[in-house]
Structures are given as structure tokens and as C-alpha cells.
Amino acid sequence: MVIATETFRPLVLAQAKARKLEPHLVVVKHPVGGLNAAELEDRINAAFEGLKLEMKG
């Protein structure tokens, strides 16, 4: 599982393609650096909700 911000999503996908891998990617809103604990928790919870929806689909 790779966790990356939306800004780095294309880089992760390009690197995975170059290595002939299919990444299990969780994308969170950019940036995460400089967030306080509550803001980071909100980003984590949003990513988790997205995972739950993806798994149901």
C-alpha cells in the first residue's frame, strides 16, 4: 500500500509502470507537511472513507 498526496500521484503511477507493478494507492489531499494533528487526522479519515467506498464498489 502506498500513501501519497494528489500532487505525487502521477509520479507514483509512473514509477510503478516502469517497474511493471500495479500499486495499491491511497491518495490524500496535498499538502500534509505542516498540518497540525487534527488536520492530519481529517485527511486520514477522508482517505479511509474513500477506501471503504472503493471496497464496496
Stockholm file with secondary structure:
# STOCKHOLM 1.0

chainA/1-57         MVIATETFRPLVLAQAKARKLEPHLVVVKHPVGGLNAAELEDRINAAFEGLKLEMKG
#=GR chainA/1-57 SS CEEEEGGGHHHHHHHHHHTTCCCCEEEECSCCTTCCHHHHHHHHHHHHHHHHHHHHC
#=GC SS_cons        CEEEEGGGHHHHHHHHHHTTCCCCEEEECSCCTTCCHHHHHHHHHHHHHHHHHHHHC
//
